[in-house]
Amino acid sequence: MGYENPLLKLPAGQALRRLPKADRARIEAVMRELRDQANTEAENAWRRRKGPMAAYWRAVATYARHLAHALSKEIPQ
């Protein structure tokens, strides 16, 4: 991603990046799976004309992606 991840400005986001690499990798994998599942739910809701739920699931997918991306990066020293 070519932007500064806004989640990393939060203390909790910074704490996630300080976790051991193995822990970050496990959480990253779960976040990527969550993203895929949330995108599927968003598409299903959209097809059923449930706009608010589609927007909710798309937001879940977006934040899951932001978290996964943040966890995949090494901590700058």
Order of alpha helices (4+ residues) and beta strands (2+ residues): alpha-alpha-alpha
